[in-house]
């Protein structure tokens, strides 16, 4: 794998196109959507004279808004639309909270959680309707537009024709470019991690201390990191002296990102393999590490696959298959938050039963409290669940 790869080449993908009229002139451009939204069917041109109220109303009606004004004014318009969405969300959540009081206690928290998920999805769809047209090479003709080429090529691949894309997706590419340049500092680790576009950034990393505190198995010459993402856990294992680390991921962007991070810290000997879960054609591992998605809910985008695990399929598949890849007397390190339990999306009894089904038993468990901002925000409707969250490293061994 080449660490200079810049994602999928757009010319190799199946190409959806958008056609529209611009001042009676027929126009056509490639449609790019990282959220896999359908190509827009009704496009309304907007510019510096369009008010935030007008834009918000048009977007809520299902129109796509093609920006024709100053680039920085487009950013301000999207911020103003977001404020209007926030106000509407607060009204809905307040109403939901009042309704929740009428529900049995066991139904209250999951009801509010699903309300929040629906609001987040609607917010993304509404803000995603503000569009920009870019020429080949991601060149923008808007006033005060920055150079977008490098960030967009790193995120979306080489482009040799005009395209239409949401300003929200473009912002994601620009933000990822900054992360890729500056890195994300990791508490307890004397080095930053550099996320790529489309790879979940380790902005929450309280589990790093668990990985550093857990005693290595007596024999630790081979370890697997399942679902490596940015490669953070594989780096910790290598730095702790594990002789051979094999990291897997099903996301090609994650593999490229992990390879970049390994090279930056001089750990290019870590092996990478594209796999749904476990590596193939490898020796049995002395221990296997996995930090799966923590919440059993349906993801609404590829990036959310790192957070939401629909019906706990990834977690259960990992547990059911792990013993077949584990050496005798080997250990499984499962890093998992109990937020799903506090949100009443899964019970502790279910989790323990899955261990038993997989013929695993608990050797020990290390716990840590959350330190992220949302766990401290008492105005969050789910504050009680978030503030009670515990992240654990479960050390499991074959029963």
Secondary structure by P-SEA (a helix, b strand, c coil): cccccccccccccbbbbbbbbcccbbbbbbbbbccccccccbbbbbcccccaaaaaaaaaabbbbbbcccaaaaaaaaaaaaaaaaaaaaaaaaaaaaaaaaccccccaaaaaaaaaaaaaaaaaaaacbbbbbcccccccccccccaaaaaaaccccccccbbbbaaaaaaaaaaaaaaacccccccccbbbbbcccccccccccaaaaaaaccccccccbbbbcccccaaaaaaaaaacccbbbbbbccaaaaaaaaaaaaaacccccccccccccccccccccbbbbbccccccccccccccccccccaaaaaaaaacccccccccbbbbbbbbccccccccccaaaaaaaaaaacccccbbbbbbbcccccccccccaaaaaaabbbbbcccccc
